[in-house]
Amino acid sequence: MDIQEYISSGILELYVYGALTEPESREVTEALKEYPEIRKEVEEIEKALISLSAAAAPSYDPEALLASIKRKMGGEKTETPVKRLEPQEKTHWTAYIGWAACLLAIVGLFFMIGDNNSLREQLNSEQARNAQMEQQIADARENADKAEELLAVLRNKEITRISLEGQTAAPGAYASVYWNKKENKAYIDAKDLPEPPRGKVYQVWSLKLNPLTPTSIGLLDEFDQDDNKIFQLDNANESEAFGITLEPEGGSDAPTMEQLYVLGAVATP
């Protein structure tokens, strides 16, 4: 912590006046325990306020008056009567000057509190904007990395592209599988599949044709949250075809043929 910067920030004066929020007040209290310089500064502020109170109202107990001001600045409704000291002499014209100085100090304090709250709101708003901008930059970088990775996949000579055409359940649907047999990876381009209904998920199947043997290679999870609609799945099978069905959330052990959306065979060499 930069102690001098912390002291000059004005937060200690607001702490003494009781104008901080509860979390902020706890933060200052912890700082008082850890840093003697901050504790000393708070003591000096309290002494100054007591002196101002004594000058402004010499016939009142300064400690009690300070406590009363703190309660008022903190918004408390219940007030403890300020203890009057035994008068030693009549209040003279300097007391009125003291009262005026005290009033000006309190008015200035209210303005300080208002400015502090306004600055706090501006700071929070600026921090929110910065966080949003940082997230946008991170998203843009992530999308750029994904695009570069996909270009590398598409340009790879080891890639076999399989077109999956729409079936009876969804004649207008279409998808592509980019299969890297060497790395046992399958990239599913599902941008032309309709968004699945709530509680449903697309499941991708590797098929052996004779006899027909389907093997699940994965789900297209979080379909609505993926802007590119490109999904990477592991496929170590000797696939002869690929199909995508619409299944209950969590997937199925066997494909629901009535919900077969797209199907395509791997071209033979």
Secondary structure, DSSP 4 states (H G I P E B T S, - for coil): --HHHHHHTTHHHHHHHT-S-HHHHHHHHHHHHH-HHHHHHHHHHHHHHHHHHHHH-TTB-HHHHHHHHHHHHTT-S--PPPPBPPPSS---HHHHHHHHHHHHHHHHHHHHHHHHHHHHHHHHHHHHHHHHHHHHHHHHHHHHHHHHHHHHHHH-TTEEEEEEEE-TT-TT-EEEEEEETTTTEEEEE-TTSPPPPTTEEEEEEEEEETTEEEEEEEE-TTGGG-SS-EEEEE--S--SEEEEEEEETT--SS--GGGEEEEEEPPP-
